[in-house]
């Protein structure tokens, strides 16, 4: 059990038999009455978010989620298939469970997977992912490092704003938290 006063972003809790991850929380105290904690929670199995208000100091059951190293194998058209590196057991996660994280997945990529009661519920992307540019506007003479930006579609379908000198075939380092271009790895 954990007190709502000890909430932090990323904490997993159990409510009404379902597992939620704390996305946002805010402690509030009105002029009268007791303090309370407003939260935004994401259901880690289904992917939807809810807003819930707790009394300050209320006790909530923590969900014991373990992290396992797994490898992303492939997408079968409806599910994303991952393999446990220790047992070689394969697990399926749906696009709804993964959300926008699917745009950073490359085959054979090693990831940390959150496992709850023996089944995977979420993936933890690396901070930086290297992706190849599949489509962007051609480079025009005179475009420099300190110019504007243009959209580039990466090999996974992700669209990122990149500097004007980036060309198709370049491999870029992308920040998976902010969806931003960091640097060109090679050309």
C-alpha positions as CSV (number, residue, x, y, z in Angstrom):
1,X,0.0,0.0,0.0
2,X,1.1,3.5,-0.7
3,X,-0.2,6.9,0.4
4,X,-1.5,9.3,-2.3
5,X,0.9,11.8,-0.7
6,X,3.7,9.7,-2.1
7,X,2.5,9.5,-5.7
8,X,5.1,10.2,-8.4
9,X,5.0,10.1,-12.2
10,X,5.4,6.5,-13.5
11,X,4.1,4.8,-10.4
12,X,1.9,1.8,-11.1
13,X,-1.1,1.3,-8.8
14,X,-4.0,-1.2,-8.7
15,X,-7.6,0.2,-8.7
16,X,-10.8,-1.9,-9.0
17,X,-8.7,-4.9,-10.1
18,X,-7.0,-3.0,-13.0
19,X,-3.5,-1.6,-13.2
20,X,-2.9,2.1,-13.8
21,X,0.2,4.2,-14.3
22,X,0.3,7.7,-12.8
23,X,0.8,10.2,-15.7
24,X,0.2,13.4,-13.8
25,X,-0.6,14.3,-10.2
26,X,-1.3,17.5,-8.4
27,X,-1.7,18.0,-4.6
28,X,-4.4,20.6,-3.9
29,X,-5.9,22.2,-0.8
30,X,-9.0,24.3,-1.0
31,X,-9.7,27.1,1.5
32,X,-12.0,24.9,3.5
33,X,-12.0,21.2,3.8
34,X,-9.3,18.6,3.4
35,X,-6.5,18.4,0.9
36,X,-6.8,16.1,-2.1
37,X,-4.7,14.7,-5.0
38,X,-5.9,15.1,-8.6
39,X,-4.4,12.4,-10.9
40,X,-4.4,11.4,-14.5
41,X,-4.0,7.7,-14.8
42,X,-3.3,5.5,-17.8
43,X,-4.7,1.9,-17.8
44,X,-1.6,0.0,-18.8
45,X,-3.5,-3.0,-20.3
46,X,-6.1,-1.1,-22.4
47,X,-4.2,2.2,-23.0
48,X,-7.0,4.6,-22.1
49,X,-6.6,7.4,-19.5
50,X,-8.9,8.5,-16.7
51,X,-8.9,11.4,-14.2
52,X,-9.4,10.5,-10.6
53,X,-9.3,12.5,-7.4
54,X,-8.1,11.0,-4.1
55,X,-8.2,12.3,-0.6
56,X,-4.8,13.3,0.7
57,X,-3.2,10.5,2.6
58,X,-5.6,7.8,1.2
59,X,-4.0,4.4,0.8
60,X,-3.8,2.7,-2.6
61,X,-2.6,-0.7,-3.5
62,X,0.7,-0.6,-5.5
63,X,1.0,-2.9,-8.5
64,X,4.2,-5.0,-8.5
65,X,5.5,-4.6,-12.0
66,X,8.8,-6.1,-13.0
67,X,11.0,-5.1,-15.9
68,X,12.3,-7.8,-18.3
69,X,14.7,-7.5,-21.2
70,X,12.9,-8.6,-24.4
71,X,13.4,-8.3,-28.1
72,X,10.9,-6.9,-30.6
73,X,10.6,-9.6,-33.3
74,X,7.9,-8.4,-35.8
75,X,4.4,-7.0,-36.4
76,X,2.0,-9.6,-37.6
77,X,-0.6,-7.1,-38.9
78,X,-2.6,-6.8,-35.7
79,X,-0.1,-7.4,-32.8
80,X,3.5,-6.7,-32.0
81,X,5.5,-9.8,-31.1
82,X,8.2,-9.7,-28.4
83,X,10.4,-12.5,-27.2
84,X,11.8,-13.0,-23.7
85,X,15.6,-13.1,-24.0
86,X,15.9,-15.7,-21.2
87,X,13.0,-18.2,-21.9
88,X,12.5,-17.5,-25.6
89,X,8.8,-17.3,-24.9
90,X,6.8,-15.0,-27.2
91,X,4.3,-12.3,-26.1
92,X,1.8,-10.3,-28.1
93,X,1.0,-6.6,-27.4
94,X,-1.7,-4.7,-29.4
95,X,-1.3,-1.3,-31.0
96,X,-3.8,0.0,-28.5
97,X,-1.6,-1.1,-25.6
98,X,1.5,0.5,-27.1
99,X,0.1,3.7,-28.5
100,X,2.5,6.0,-30.3
101,X,5.5,3.9,-29.1
102,X,5.0,1.7,-32.2
103,X,6.5,4.4,-34.4
104,X,9.9,3.8,-32.7
105,X,10.0,0.0,-32.9
106,X,12.5,-1.6,-35.2
107,X,12.8,-5.4,-35.7
108,X,15.4,-7.1,-33.4
109,X,15.4,-4.0,-31.0
110,X,16.1,-4.8,-27.3
111,X,13.6,-3.2,-24.9
112,X,12.6,-3.3,-21.3
113,X,9.1,-4.7,-21.0
114,X,6.9,-4.1,-17.9
115,X,5.4,-7.4,-16.8
116,X,2.5,-7.7,-14.4
117,X,1.4,-11.1,-13.1
118,X,3.4,-12.9,-15.8
119,X,2.1,-11.0,-18.8
120,X,3.6,-7.9,-20.6
121,X,1.6,-4.7,-20.2
122,X,3.9,-2.0,-21.5
123,X,7.3,-1.2,-23.2
124,X,10.0,1.2,-22.1
125,X,11.6,2.8,-25.2
126,X,15.3,3.7,-25.1
127,X,15.7,7.5,-24.8
128,X,17.3,7.7,-28.2
129,X,16.4,5.7,-31.3
130,X,18.3,5.6,-34.6
131,X,16.0,5.6,-37.6
132,X,16.6,5.8,-41.3
133,X,14.9,8.6,-43.3
134,X,12.6,7.1,-45.9
135,X,11.1,10.2,-47.4
136,X,11.8,13.9,-47.2
137,X,12.0,16.9,-49.6
138,X,15.2,17.0,-51.6
139,X,18.2,18.9,-50.4
140,X,18.6,22.3,-52.2
141,X,22.0,23.9,-52.7
142,X,22.5,26.6,-50.0
143,X,20.7,24.7,-47.2
144,X,22.9,24.9,-44.1
145,X,22.9,23.6,-40.6
146,X,21.5,26.8,-39.2
147,X,18.5,27.0,-41.5
148,X,14.8,26.1,-41.1
149,X,13.3,22.7,-40.9
150,X,11.3,20.3,-43.0
151,X,9.3,17.1,-42.3
152,X,11.0,13.7,-42.7
153,X,9.2,10.3,-42.7
154,X,11.3,7.7,-40.9
155,X,11.4,3.9,-41.8
156,X,8.8,3.2,-39.1
157,X,6.3,5.9,-40.3
158,X,7.3,8.4,-37.7
159,X,7.3,12.0,-39.0
160,X,10.0,14.3,-37.5
161,X,11.0,17.9,-38.2
162,X,14.6,17.9,-39.4
163,X,17.1,20.5,-40.7
164,X,17.1,21.3,-44.4
165,X,20.4,19.4,-45.1
166,X,18.9,16.0,-44.2
167,X,18.5,13.6,-47.2
168,X,16.7,10.3,-47.8
169,X,18.8,7.4,-46.5
170,X,20.4,9.4,-43.7
171,X,20.3,7.7,-40.3
172,X,19.1,10.0,-37.5
173,X,19.2,9.9,-33.7
174,X,15.6,10.8,-32.5
175,X,14.6,11.5,-28.9
176,X,11.7,9.1,-28.2
177,X,10.4,11.3,-25.3
178,X,9.9,14.5,-27.3
179,X,9.9,13.2,-30.9
180,X,12.7,15.5,-31.8
181,X,15.7,15.2,-34.1
182,X,19.0,15.1,-32.2
183,X,21.7,14.5,-34.8
184,X,22.6,12.8,-38.0
185,X,24.5,9.5,-37.2
186,X,25.7,9.0,-40.8
187,X,24.9,9.9,-44.3
